[in-house]
Amino acid sequence: MSPLARLPWAPPPPATPAPSEPEALAPDAIASPSSAVIELFDVTKTYFVQPPVEALRGVSMAVHQGELVGVVGPSGSGKTTLLHLMGTLDRPTSGTVWVTGYDIAKLSDRELSALRAGRVGFVFQQFFLAEHQTVLDNVADGLLYAGATLAERRQAAEEALSRVGLADRLGVRPTQISGGQRQRVAIARALVGRPAIVLADEPTGNLDQATGQSILDLFVELNSEGTTIIVITHDVAIASRMRRVVRFLDGLILDDSASGGAGPRLAGAEIGPTVDGAEEAAGRSGGALSPGDGPDGPDGPEARA
C-alpha cells in the first residue's frame, strides 16, 4: 500500500498511477485534530550566535486548504524563517509546527524528507532550473524521489506545464525562454507532485513589474482551482493581491486579515537583534551559521531583498 493511503490528507487521483513516497511516515506523529494544512502554535526560532537572534518570538497561525495567503514584512522580520519551518526545511526552537496533520518535531530527517517531497511545493526567486535539461525534464525532476517511472514523471510534468500555460514549450531549455516563463516552469515543478501547499519565497523578485503581475495572476488562477498557496514578500502591493494578508515585524505577527485584529505583539516589547544581524554576529565571533541560518539559509533571500 502506498504511504499516501496512510496520511490524513490525500491528493486527487493523478492521471498516472500514484507514486509512493520514499519513506512511510510514523503514525504517532499525527498530533493535530485541526483541518488546517499548516498550523503553528507558539513557535519560536532562535539562532544561537553572539548575541542570539530571535527570528520568531511566539508565532501562532493556521492555513487551511484552499487559502491564498500573503506574508509580508521588512527584511529581517522573520517571514522567510517562517516559510522554512512551514516547509520542514528547519525545526522550531520551541512550540509546535504541524504540516498536513504531522508534528514535524516527531519526525526523523528521512520522514521529514518524505513529508516535504509529497506534501510541499516550493517556488523560489532564483528559479533553480537545470540549464542543460529541457523544461519538461526540469519539471519531471520534481518527482525524482517519489518512486515514479520516467514515463510517469514526464506525463505528470506535461500536465503541470499545461496548467501554467507552457504546453508548447516542453522541449526547450531554460536559457531559451524568458524570466517569466522560467518562473512558470518553477511553479509547474512545485505543482507536479500535487502538494497540499505551495510555498513561494519572493517569487517575483527577479522579474520586471509586468511579468511579476502575470505570475501573481497565475497564483490567483491556481488558487481558484483549489491550490493552497503562501507567498512570502517584502512588497505590500504584492501581498495585497492575496486573499489573506499576514504582516510580520520583529519575529511576531503584527496583524492578520483572517482574524481582523492584531497579532500577539506585546506593547513595549524589547526588540532584539534582527535576523539580518545573525551573519554579522557570527562573523565577529568567528562562528559559522548552520545551513538553516543567515544569508544562505531561510533569511538569505530576505536579507538581500
VMD Tcl script that draws the C-alpha trace (Angstrom):
set ca {
  {0.00 0.00 0.00}
  {1.24 3.46 -0.84}
  {2.17 5.58 2.22}
  {-0.20 8.18 0.75}
  {-3.09 5.99 1.84}
  {-1.97 6.22 5.46}
  {-1.76 10.00 5.54}
  {-4.50 12.32 6.84}
  {-4.64 14.23 3.53}
  {-4.61 12.66 0.10}
  {-4.27 14.42 -3.26}
  {-6.85 13.95 -6.01}
  {-6.14 10.87 -8.15}
  {-3.44 11.68 -10.72}
  {-3.72 10.67 -14.36}
  {-0.86 8.22 -13.83}
  {-0.61 5.65 -11.00}
  {0.18 7.38 -7.72}
  {3.87 7.04 -6.81}
  {4.72 6.02 -3.28}
  {6.64 8.33 -1.01}
  {10.24 7.40 -0.22}
  {9.62 6.68 3.44}
  {6.50 5.87 5.42}
  {5.60 8.48 8.00}
  {5.25 7.50 11.63}
  {1.54 7.28 12.57}
  {2.27 8.55 16.09}
  {3.46 11.82 14.57}
  {-0.14 12.75 13.80}
  {-0.97 15.13 16.60}
  {-3.24 17.87 15.29}
  {-7.01 17.32 15.09}
  {-7.31 20.52 13.05}
  {-8.31 20.57 9.39}
  {-5.51 23.06 8.67}
  {-2.84 22.00 6.19}
  {-0.28 24.02 8.19}
  {-0.60 25.05 11.81}
  {1.85 26.74 14.18}
  {1.37 27.13 17.92}
  {3.56 29.47 20.00}
  {6.53 28.86 17.69}
  {9.92 30.40 18.36}
  {13.14 30.19 16.39}
  {16.45 31.38 17.82}
  {19.80 31.41 16.01}
  {22.46 30.80 18.62}
  {25.11 33.26 17.53}
  {26.52 36.08 19.67}
  {24.27 37.76 20.57}
  {21.45 35.23 19.97}
  {18.93 36.25 17.31}
  {15.23 35.61 17.93}
  {13.87 35.23 14.40}
  {10.40 34.14 15.59}
  {9.04 35.03 19.02}
  {5.87 33.07 19.71}
  {4.00 32.76 16.40}
  {0.61 31.04 16.18}
  {-1.34 30.75 12.94}
  {-3.15 28.23 10.74}
  {-3.54 27.93 6.99}
  {-6.46 25.90 5.65}
  {-6.83 24.08 2.37}
  {-7.69 26.43 -0.49}
  {-6.32 29.61 1.08}
  {-4.18 32.18 -0.77}
  {-2.02 33.91 1.85}
  {0.48 36.74 1.56}
  {3.06 37.01 4.37}
  {4.65 40.46 4.23}
  {7.31 42.20 6.28}
  {10.60 44.08 6.01}
  {13.99 42.43 5.77}
  {14.85 40.61 8.99}
  {11.25 40.34 10.19}
  {11.36 36.53 10.28}
  {9.00 35.81 7.39}
  {11.42 33.59 5.46}
  {12.31 31.71 8.64}
  {8.56 31.10 8.92}
  {8.49 29.71 5.38}
  {11.33 27.31 6.12}
  {9.57 26.00 9.22}
  {6.33 25.57 7.26}
  {8.27 23.76 4.55}
  {10.02 21.44 7.06}
  {13.43 22.78 5.99}
  {14.14 23.72 9.60}
  {12.80 22.92 13.06}
  {11.48 25.36 15.66}
  {13.40 26.12 18.84}
  {10.14 25.74 20.76}
  {6.44 25.47 20.01}
  {4.74 23.13 17.57}
  {4.53 23.05 13.78}
  {2.01 20.71 12.16}
  {2.18 20.10 8.40}
  {-0.84 18.22 6.98}
  {-1.51 16.95 10.49}
  {2.04 15.86 11.30}
  {4.02 17.30 14.20}
  {7.38 17.84 12.48}
  {9.26 17.58 15.80}
  {8.24 13.92 15.97}
  {9.58 13.03 12.51}
  {13.05 11.81 11.65}
  {15.06 13.53 8.93}
  {14.04 10.83 6.43}
  {10.39 11.19 7.41}
  {10.65 14.96 7.02}
  {12.09 14.43 3.54}
  {9.14 12.18 2.70}
  {6.67 14.74 4.00}
  {8.36 17.53 2.09}
  {8.50 15.52 -1.14}
  {4.85 14.54 -1.03}
  {3.14 17.47 0.65}
  {5.01 20.73 -0.03}
  {5.90 22.50 -3.27}
  {8.48 25.32 -3.31}
  {8.89 28.31 -5.62}
  {11.99 30.48 -5.13}
  {13.11 33.81 -6.50}
  {16.14 32.25 -8.23}
  {14.17 29.58 -10.24}
  {16.83 26.84 -9.63}
  {16.40 25.22 -13.05}
  {18.98 22.93 -14.66}
  {20.09 24.73 -17.82}
  {21.23 21.55 -19.59}
  {17.80 19.90 -19.26}
  {14.59 20.57 -21.15}
  {11.71 22.37 -19.49}
  {9.83 19.06 -19.37}
  {12.62 17.22 -17.56}
  {13.15 20.09 -15.11}
  {9.55 19.71 -14.02}
  {9.69 15.90 -14.10}
  {12.60 16.08 -11.65}
  {10.13 17.32 -9.07}
  {9.02 13.67 -8.82}
  {12.51 12.21 -8.82}
  {12.22 10.87 -5.28}
  {8.55 9.93 -5.45}
  {9.06 6.43 -6.85}
  {7.50 7.14 -10.25}
  {8.91 5.84 -13.53}
  {10.43 8.24 -16.06}
  {7.35 7.93 -18.28}
  {5.06 8.70 -15.33}
  {7.18 11.68 -14.29}
  {7.16 13.13 -17.79}
  {3.41 12.68 -18.21}
  {2.75 14.43 -14.90}
  {5.22 17.18 -15.87}
  {3.44 17.73 -19.17}
  {0.13 18.15 -17.34}
  {1.68 20.60 -14.84}
  {3.25 22.67 -17.64}
  {-0.08 22.80 -19.38}
  {-1.63 24.22 -16.19}
  {0.82 27.13 -16.24}
  {0.43 27.86 -19.96}
  {3.63 26.25 -21.26}
  {2.28 23.21 -23.09}
  {4.05 24.38 -26.27}
  {7.49 24.80 -24.65}
  {8.20 21.28 -23.38}
  {11.36 20.65 -25.40}
  {13.17 23.96 -24.92}
  {15.84 24.68 -22.34}
  {15.58 27.34 -19.61}
  {18.14 29.55 -21.39}
  {15.81 29.76 -24.40}
  {12.83 31.25 -22.56}
  {12.10 34.48 -20.70}
  {12.39 35.07 -16.96}
  {8.63 34.96 -16.56}
  {8.46 31.65 -18.40}
  {11.28 30.26 -16.24}
  {9.30 31.14 -13.15}
  {6.27 29.39 -14.64}
  {8.44 26.30 -15.10}
  {9.44 26.54 -11.42}
  {5.77 26.82 -10.45}
  {4.92 23.77 -12.58}
  {7.69 21.85 -10.80}
  {6.17 22.83 -7.45}
  {2.74 21.63 -8.60}
  {3.75 18.37 -10.28}
  {3.55 16.28 -7.12}
  {0.07 17.62 -6.30}
  {1.24 19.01 -2.92}
  {-1.07 20.05 -0.11}
  {0.52 23.50 -0.16}
  {2.81 25.63 -2.31}
  {5.27 27.99 -0.60}
  {6.62 30.85 -2.73}
  {9.53 32.96 -1.46}
  {9.74 36.35 -3.23}
  {8.58 34.70 -6.49}
  {8.56 37.95 -8.48}
  {11.85 39.32 -7.12}
  {13.84 38.69 -10.32}
  {11.09 39.80 -12.71}
  {10.01 43.12 -14.17}
  {6.73 44.57 -12.96}
  {4.56 43.39 -15.87}
  {5.96 39.85 -15.77}
  {5.64 39.80 -11.99}
  {1.98 40.72 -12.26}
  {1.41 37.85 -14.68}
  {2.93 35.45 -12.13}
  {0.62 36.82 -9.43}
  {-2.32 36.39 -11.82}
  {-1.25 32.76 -12.23}
  {-1.18 32.21 -8.46}
  {-4.70 33.64 -8.18}
  {-5.86 31.37 -11.01}
  {-4.25 28.28 -9.49}
  {-5.76 29.12 -6.12}
  {-9.21 29.43 -7.70}
  {-8.69 25.81 -8.86}
  {-8.08 24.74 -5.25}
  {-4.31 25.04 -4.77}
  {-3.26 26.30 -1.32}
  {-0.55 28.95 -1.72}
  {1.52 31.07 0.68}
  {3.55 33.91 -0.84}
  {6.38 35.45 1.18}
  {7.22 39.03 0.16}
  {8.54 42.37 1.39}
  {6.22 44.18 -1.06}
  {2.87 45.30 0.35}
  {1.42 45.68 -3.16}
  {2.18 42.01 -3.93}
  {0.73 40.84 -0.61}
  {-2.43 42.84 -1.26}
  {-3.16 40.62 -4.27}
  {-3.60 37.66 -1.92}
  {-6.96 36.86 -0.33}
  {-5.43 36.89 3.17}
  {-2.55 39.07 4.36}
  {-0.37 38.37 7.42}
  {2.04 41.16 8.39}
  {5.27 40.32 10.21}
  {7.55 42.57 12.22}
  {10.40 41.66 14.56}
  {9.51 37.97 14.64}
  {5.86 38.50 15.53}
  {2.57 38.66 13.66}
  {1.62 42.33 13.61}
  {-1.82 41.66 12.13}
  {-3.69 39.02 10.19}
  {-6.59 39.90 7.90}
  {-8.16 36.49 8.64}
  {-8.70 37.48 12.28}
  {-9.35 41.14 11.65}
  {-7.08 42.13 14.53}
  {-3.52 42.49 15.66}
  {-1.27 39.58 16.40}
  {0.36 38.80 19.74}
  {2.82 41.66 19.77}
  {3.38 42.92 23.28}
  {3.24 46.64 23.87}
  {6.68 47.91 24.74}
  {8.34 44.58 23.90}
  {12.08 44.89 23.63}
  {13.32 44.30 20.10}
  {16.45 42.16 19.94}
  {18.93 41.80 17.07}
  {17.31 41.15 13.70}
  {17.86 38.06 11.58}
  {19.96 40.20 9.27}
  {22.35 40.68 12.18}
  {22.92 36.94 12.61}
  {25.53 36.72 9.88}
  {27.39 39.77 11.15}
  {27.36 38.42 14.69}
  {28.65 35.04 13.55}
  {31.39 36.74 11.59}
  {32.55 38.73 14.59}
  {32.72 35.61 16.73}
  {34.38 33.51 14.06}
  {31.46 31.04 14.25}
  {29.60 29.52 11.36}
  {25.87 29.57 10.89}
  {24.09 26.30 10.30}
  {22.53 25.61 6.86}
  {19.25 26.91 8.27}
  {20.70 30.26 9.30}
  {21.87 33.51 7.77}
  {22.12 34.69 4.18}
  {22.31 31.27 2.54}
  {19.51 29.82 4.66}
  {15.94 30.79 5.46}
  {16.54 34.50 5.57}
  {19.05 34.68 2.75}
  {16.67 35.98 0.07}
  {15.02 38.12 2.71}
  {18.29 39.73 3.76}
  {19.06 40.61 0.18}
  {15.59 41.92 -0.59}
}
mol new
graphics top color blue
foreach p $ca { graphics top sphere $p radius 0.5 }
foreach p [lrange $ca 0 end-1] q [lrange $ca 1 end] { graphics top cylinder $p $q radius 0.2 }
display resetview
